[in-house]
């Protein structure tokens, strides 16, 4: 029987349900510790710019090793958009230090199987497990700990956990520039209102549109269009379950252990679709006609999707049925961009360091951004903890070298 804990983050009007799919109850989770142990204060002050998955992970890890932390976000409230993504075991292993959060993440995640088809619905391969498509050199136990997670639900769990530990993200604080004072061993940020804050270390986790490149590289790593875009949407399963084709093919079609399936349709366009717990999600990759944007703002784009589908009469009826169930105003047309790798992620003094997409955005279809951002955070904070306050500049450089 599914147990439903309804969460509403106080900085958002979006309702995020947390679904428990095994015998674990909400009360069972609530009695777990938020942190196994926290080191005594180490005298290191840290500013985290950006409250995405990487920024929240960095703030959490800094707290654990004894740093004092402030976190800033340019948006006026938490942003609970985005579909699902895969988090690898390399990132999830760090959660063993936070038993309650670890249990929540496990409950939120799933391990879907994979079916691959031609556009006409004929099977190319499947059902497949993650271990079926990995190199034989990959540790099977690690692969089995990979989870597919809803970004909004994971984000809420991480944000609430951080607040329980005493750090509240400061919203509406747009950072427009970074600075460093090498003789004083300090670095800081300048906000849009002209105010400043400084600290021993500044972690720039503010994504591809941040301003840390001015100090770190002195030049912007400009994005280049890949020529492709993707219509993306996610919406409650209630919108789709009344369609009998969708109910049978996508909602009811599960693995023997009850885990969901991901369905991929390959051709001149590519459709990736899945039903994860209470959410339907699909993405339709297509040639960029100049109207796509790098923005998570949702629009009334269903008619444009139908126009694209009509140009591909070989697309099977089941795929068309799934597409048609999306609410008209729920769709994003995301322009897929690529950026060259950056030669370095730290400023000259080593006291401003980039993390996640701010440091190493490549091609968004690689599907590894959230995992890498969490890995970055754990690596960076471990280096800071080992080095101590007197060698922070070396710590960030060593982190950069190791990553």
N, C-alpha and C positions, 0 to 999 in steps of 0.2 A: 504494500500500500504506500503511495507517495505521500510524504508529509511536506507541507508547504509553509515556509517561513517568509512572510512578506516584509521586505525591507524598503524603506524610502530614505535615501540619504538626504539630510536636511538642506543640503545646498542644491538640490535638484528637485524638479517636479516629476521626474520619471520614476515609475514604479518598477522595482526590480525584484522578481520573485526568486527565492533560493529553494530549489527542489531537492529533497532528500530521497534517494532512490534505494536505500537499504534500511536496515533496522535501526540505524543511528537516528536518535531524536535530536531536536533542537537543544533540549536540556543537556543531553550528553555532550554536545559540542561546547556549550556555554561553560561547562566546568573545566574544560581543558585550559592549560596555561597559555598566555599570549606569547611568552618567551621562556626558554629553558633557563637562561642566565644572562645577565647583563653586566658587562665589565664596568668597573668604577670609572668615573670621569677621567679622561686622558688629556684634557686641556685643549683639544683640537676643536675649533669651530668650523662648521661647514654650512654653506648656502647651497641649496639645491634649486635649480631653475627648471621648471617644468614638472608637471605632476602626472605624466604618463606612467606606463608600467615600469620603465627604467628609472624614472625619478622617484617613484614610490619605493621601489626596491632599494635604491641607494640610500634614501632617508632611513628606511627600516634597518639596513645593515649598519649605517653610521651610528644609530642609537645603540645597537647591540654591543658595539665595541667601545662605547663610552664617549663618543663625540656629542657635542651640542649641535642641534640641527634646526635650521629654518628652511621651509619649502615655499616657493613662490609659483604662482600660475597666472598667466596673462588673462585667461578667460574669467568671466565674472562668477562662474560656478563650475562644478564638476561636469565633464562632458561624457555622457553615457551612450555614445554612439559606436558604431562598428559592429561587425558580425563576430564570427568565431575565428580562432587561430589555434595553431598547435604549439604547445610549450614542451620542449624536450626535457629529458631527465636531467641533463646537465644543469638546467636552471631550477627544476623542481627539487633537486636534492638539498638546496639551501634552506628549504622550508622546514627541515627537521628541527631547526632551532626555534620554530614557532608552532607548537603542536596544534593549537586551535585553528590557525590559518591553514596549516597543512591539511587538517581534516576537512575544512570547508572547501578547499580547492579540490580535494579528491572527490567530494560529493558533487561538485559542480561539473567535473570533467567527464569525458567519455572516451572510449577507444574504438572509433568506428572502423568497420571494414571498408573495402573499396571494390567497386564495380566500374569497369571501363567499357564504353560502347562506341560504336560509330554513331553519327548523327541520326541514322534511321532506326536506332535502338538495338541493332544486332550486337551481340556480346563480343568484345575483343579479348577481355580477360577478367577473371574474378570468379568468386569472391576472393579477395586478397587481404592479408594482414600486413601490418607494417613490417614485421619480420620477414615477409616474403619478398620484399623489394629492397632490402638492405644487403650490403656486402656481408659475406660470411665472417669477416673480421670484426663486425660490430657485436658488442656484448648484448646477447639476447635479453638479459635481465634489464639492462638500461633501456633498450628499445620498448620493452613492455611497460615501462613507467612513463611513457610519453602520453600526454593528454590533449584532447581537443576541448577548448574552453570558450565560452562566451566572453568576449571582451568586456561588455558592460557588467556582467556578474562578477568576473574576476576582479575588475577594477573596484567595484563596490566593496568586495571582501577585503582587498588590500588597503583601501582607503579607511575603512572602519577599523581595521586592525591597527593602522598607524595612529589613528586618533585615540584608540584605547591605550596606546603606549605613550601618549602625551604630545604628539606633533599634529598640529592642525594646519593644513595647507592654507596659505594666505592668497585668496583669490583677488582678481582684478589688479594684480601687480605685474604690469608689462615691463619686461627688461628690454631696454633699447641699446644698451652698450655694456661692455665689460672693461675693467681696468685692473692693473696690478701695481703694487708698490713694493718693488723687489727689496730695497734696503730694509723696509719694515717687515718683510715677510708676510705681506697681506695682499689680498685680491678682493674684488668686489664687483657690484653691479650698479648701473644707473637706471632708474625707472623712468617711465614716460612723464611723470610729474616732476622730474628733476631731482628727486630724493635719491640717496645712496645708502647702500649697506656694504660692509666689508666683513671678511672672515679670513681664517687661515687658508681655506680651500673653497673654491667655487666649482660646483659640478654643473656643467651646462647640459641639461637633458631636455632641451626645448625644441628638439626636432629639426626638420629641414629648413624651417623658416626663422630659426634663431639668429642671434647676432654675434655669437662667440667666434665665428670665423674671422672677424676683423682682428681680433687679438691673437688667435691661434695660428692662422695662416696668412693673414694680410690680404687675402683675396677670396672671393666667393667661389665655391665649387658649384657651378651652374648646372642645373638639371637639363637633360636633353630628352625630347620626346622619343619614346620607343616606337611610335607608330600605332600602338594599341591602346585600347581603353577597356574598361569593364563596367558593365551595369551590375551593381551590387544591391542586395536587399536582404533584410531579415525581418521577420514579423511573427506574431503569435500563431501557433498551430491552428487555432480556432478558425482562421481565415481560409485554411486549406482543407480541413478535415471533412467538410461537406461535399467535396468533389470526390466521387467514388474512385476515379482513376488515380488521383493523387493519394488518397487514403490507402489504396492497395499497394501501389508501386513504391511510394516514398515513406509514408508514415508507418504502415504495417509491415514493411519489408525489413526485418531485422535479422541479426545473426542469432545463432542458437542460444547464446548467453544473454540475449536481449539488447546487446549493443547496437547502435544504429549503423547504417551504411552510407557511404559517400558515393554518389553516382556522377561519373564524368563522361560527357558526350564529346567526342573528338571530331573535328572537321575544319572547315574554313572559319567557323566560329567554335568556341568551346563553352560548354555549360558545365558548371560544377554545382552540385545540389546535395543537400542533406537536411535531415530533421534531427536536431539535437535537443533531446528532452522536450521542452515546451516551445521550441522555436524552429521555424522553417527558414532556411537560408539558401540563396542561390546567387551565382555570379555568372555573367555571360560576357566572355571576352570577345571583342570585336575590333575592327579597324577604327582608329580614331578619325572622326570626321571634322575635328576642330572644335567641337562643342563640349567635350569632356573637360573637367577641371580637377585639380588636386584639392578637393574640398569634400568634407563629410556632410555638407548640407544636403538634405533630402528634398526632392522635387517631384512634380507630377510628370514622370517620364515614361509611364507605361505605354503611351501611344508610340513613342519612339522605339521602345522595345518591340512592340508589335510590328512596326515598319521593318525592323531588322529581321524578325522571324519570317515575315512574308517573303523576304528575299532568299530564304533557305527552305524551300518546300520539302526537302528531304528530312528536315527535323521531325522526329517522331511525335506522335500525338501525346504521349505521356509527358514528354518534356514541355510541350506547348501548354498542356493542362496545368502543370506546376507553375509555369511563368504567369499564367493568367490569374492565379490566386493571390498575387501580390497586391496589397493596397496601392492605389494609384500614386499616393504621395510618399511612398516609402523608399524610393529608388535613388541611388547615387550613380552618376556616370563619372567614374574615376579615371583620370588620365594616368596611364602607366609611364613613369619616367625612369631614367637611369642616371646615375651620377658616378663620376670616376672615384676610385678609392682615394682617400686623403693620405698624404705622407706622414702626418702627425696629428695627434689629438690634444696635445698640451701646449700651453702658452710658453713663452721664453723662460719665465721664472718657474714654470711647472706648477703654478698654483691655481690656474684655471684649466680644467680638464673636461673634454667633451665626452658624452656617453650616449649610447644608442644611436638613433637616426642622426643626431647631430654630428656624430663621429664617422659613421660608416654606412650610409644609405647606398645601396647598390640598385638592385632591381626588385621592386616590391612583390613580384610574383614568386620570389624565392621562398617566401613563407617562413622566414626564420628570424624576423626582426625582433619579436618580443623575447624569444629565447636569448638572442645575442645581447639585448639590452639588460636582461637580468644577469647574464654572465658577466657583463661589463661591471655592473654594480658590485657584485660579490668580489670580483678580482680587484677592483680599485680599492674598496674598503679594506680588504685583507692586506693589501700593500701599505695602506695608511696606518693600519693597526700595528703591523710589524715594524715599520720605520719609526713611528713615534713622532712627536711634535717637531723635533729638531731636524728631521730629514724628510719632510713632506714633499719637497720638490723632487727629490730622488724617487720617492714612492710613486708619484704619478708617472714619471718617465719609465720606471721599471714596469708598471702596469701597461703602459702604451707598448713597450717592447714585447712583453709577454703576449699581449692580445693580438 
